[in-house]
Amino acid sequence: MTPWHSDDFDLSAYLARIGFTGEPSPTLDTLAALHRGHTTSIPFENLEIMLGRGIPLDLESLQRKLIGSQRGGYCFEHVTVFAAALERIGFRFTALSGRVTLGGDWSSRPPTHAVIVVESGGRRYLCDVGFGRGPLEPIELVDGTDVDQDGWRLRLTSEPVGDVFGTDRWILWQWVGDDWVDRHTFTANPQFPIDYRIGSHFVSTSPHSPFTTRPFVQRFAVDAHHTLDDSTLTTAAPDGTQTSREVSVDELQALLRDVFDIDLADADGRALVASETLRRGSD
């Protein structure tokens, strides 16, 4: 059995879902196309949690949800699917966990973000398909790498952690408005599906998780990043300009479909509207 269970992965269905054409091979060009297709095709969402259900990370469930349906997921779901695709194609890679900082103290944040580092042509590339706001393509894992991907600017830096193992801490920065913001940080500690299940359990059940209290949905495109955070819809452009408005419960289902490409089953749509009506009414 392969670590990421890619023997059971429907690669053809995945490639169709993300709009990849041609024959995939373990090359940097393929990796870039997979990354761009994945991040712009499969949305980020926590709606299963809002519907009172758990987040299974077995590949069969993830394929049914993220590939076979117009649904999305959060980082552990995205990266598990992406890892299975990479493994099936023949890439060499290491899955990792990161700590989302967004300007905060990294040592007080739990490792609740999933990323992958892929080897290609003797170099290493950070793949971050599960954050919901890019990058569009892999970023070479070299201290000081600065990229502009269709106007979206990111950079990578590293610094010693200072422990007895001599580990380096990598930091991914994103240009927001007029300044760099540290997005998340990670070290080279290999992760496997069982590790992601533990992190996912905390993210999907803890009252301290940002994803257990309100809907959080993202759709990333080349020219826009859409976010539904509770009842606020925000659309940001690569140059940092953004617009925001409040979303009523009555327009929630249509918004999810038309802006985020999320098509809920009728029963789930009614249940979500009911739960949001109750939650907002009690705020």
N, C-alpha and C positions, 0 to 999 in steps of 0.2 A: 504494500500500500504506500503510495506517495504521501509525503507530509501534508499536502494541501488537497489531496483526494482528486487530483485532476483527471484520473482515469474515468471518473463519473461526471466529468464536466462536458457540457454541450458547447463546444467551442464555436461551431457554426452559428448557433442561435445567439451567442454572445456577440460575435463579430457583426451579425446583422443588427443587433440592438444598438450598437455604438456606431454603425455606419462605416465599418471597416471593409474595404474591398481589396481584392488581390489575395495573394498567398502569404500568410504570416510566417516569419522566420525570426530567429533570435538575433536581430540586428538593431542598431540604434534607430534607423528609420522606422522600423516596425514598432519599436517601443514608443517613439514619439507619437505615432499615429494612434496607437492604442490608448495612450494617456490622454491625448486631446479628445478622441472620440468618447472615452469613458466620462471625462469630467463635464463634457457638454451635452451628454445624452441621458445620464442617469442622475436624477435629482437627489438632494440630501433631504431627509425628512425623519421625524420621530413620531409619526402618526399612529403607529401600532401601540406605542406607549400611551398615547392619549386615548386610544380605544380600549385600554385596559388589558392589553395582551403583551406577552413576552416577546423577546427578540431571539429567535433560534438562529444559530450560526452554522447549522449543518448545510452542506452545499446544496442538497436537494431543495430545502426551503428557500435558500437564497436565490437559486436559479428561478424558482417559481415566482418569487416576488420581484426581484430586480431585473430579470431577463424576460420571463414569460408574461409579465404584467407591466402596465404603465405605473410603476411604483418606484420608489427609491429607498434609501436607508441612511444610516449614519456610518461613521468611518469603519467600524469593525466589519460591517456588512460589505461595504464597498471593497475594502482591501482583501477580504477573504475571497471574493469573486475575482478580483484582479490577480491575486496570487495564483489561483487555480488556472487562470488563462496563461499567465507567464510560465508556470510549470508545464502546462500542456504543450506550449510552443517550444520550450527548451531553454529558456533564459536561466541564468544563474543569478540568484537574488537572496537577500536576507530580509525578513520581516522584522520590524522594530516597533517599539512603543514610544510615544512622545508625551510631553507635558504641555498642555495649552497654557500659554502665559498671557498674551495680549497685554503686555506691559507690566504684568504682575511678577511676584517672586516665584521663580521656577521651583525652588526647594519646597514650597508649600503646596504645589499642585500635584495631584495624582497622575500616573501615566495612563491617561484615558484617550489618547489619540494613536491611531495606527498609520504607519507609513512603511514603505519598502525601499530598500537600496538595491539597485540592479547593476550587475557588472556587464560591461559591453566594451569590446575593443581595448581591454586593459584599463578602463576607467570605470568609475562608480558614479551612479546617478540617483538622486533622490526622486522617488515617485510618490506623489501625495494626491491620490485620487479621491480621498474621502473627507476632505475638509469642507467642501461645498463652495469654495471660492477660488479654485485653481490651486496651483499653477496649471496652465494649459498643457505644458509639456515637462518632461523630466529636467532637473537642474543638476549640472555636474557637481559632485560632492568635493569641492575644493574651497578652502578658506578664501573668502573674498569674492566668490563668484557673484556677479551682478547681471541679472537678465531683464530684458524688456520683451515680454511676450504679448504682442499686439496691444501694447500700451499698459499692460499690467506689469508692474515692476516688483521684483523680488531679489533677495540676495541671501547668501549663506555665509556664516562666519563660524569659527570654532574657537574654543578655549579649553585649557585643561580643567578638569573637575577638581584636581588637587587631592585625590585619594591615593591609596597605596597601589592601586592598579594602573595609575597613569592614564586614565580614560579621558578622552576628549568629549566635550559637550558641543553638539552642533546646534546652531540657532538659525531658524528660517525667519527672515524679516520681510515685511510687506510695506510698500509705500502707500500710506493712507493720508490723503489730503496734501499736507506739505511736510511730512516727516516719516521716518522709518519706525515701524512698530514691530517688536519681536512677537511673532505669531505663535510659534511653539519651539520646543527644544527636545533633543533626543540624544541618546548615546547608542553605541554599537553593541547592544545586548540582544542577541537573537530571540525572537518570539515565534511561537507556534500556535496552532489553533486553540489549544487548551489555555494558553495565556490570554488570548483574545476573549475567550469565553468568560474568564474571570473579570477582566476589565469591562466587558459588555454588561455583565450582571450588575456591577456598581452603577454604570451609566444609566441603565434602564430601570433601576429600582430604588436607588438612594434618594432620599429627600434633599440631599446636598448636590445632586446632579442637576445641571441646567436643563436637562431634557425630560424631567419628570413633572414639571409644573405648568408648562404651556406649550402650544404648538411651535415648532421651529422648523422652517422649511426654506431650502435654498435652491436656486436654479442658476447655474453659471453658464455664460455664453461668451463668445469672443468679444462682444461689444457691450455687455451688461451683466450685472450680478443682481439678481432678485432675491430678497429675503422677506419672509413672513415671520416676524418675531412677536408671538402673542397675537395682538390684533393690528400690528403696525406693518404695513407693506412698504419696503424701501427698495428703490432701484438705484444702483450706483454704476457710474461709467468709469472706464479706465483712468480718466483724468481726475477722478476724485469727486466730481459733481454728483449730487444725488437728490432724489425727491422722495418724499414720504407721505403716506396718508393712512387713515384708519380704515379698517375693513370691518364691515358688519357681518354678523353671523349669517344673514340671509344670502350673502354673496360668496360665502366661503367655498362651497363646492365648485362653483363656476370659476373662481379664482385659481383654485388648485389645478383645475383642468387646463384653463387657458393660459395661465402664466407659468405654472410649474410643471405642466405635462404629467400631472398625477391624476389618474382616473380611479377613484374609489368605487368599489362595489356599492350598489344602491343602499344596502343595509348598513354598510360602514359609513356612507355619507350621512345617512339619517342619524346614526349613533353619534357621529362626530359633531354634527350640528346640535343635537340634543345636549351633549356633554358641554359644548362650548357655551350654549345658552345658559345652562345651569351654572357653569363656572364663572362666567362674566357677570351673571346676575348676583352672585354671592361675593364678588370683589368689593 
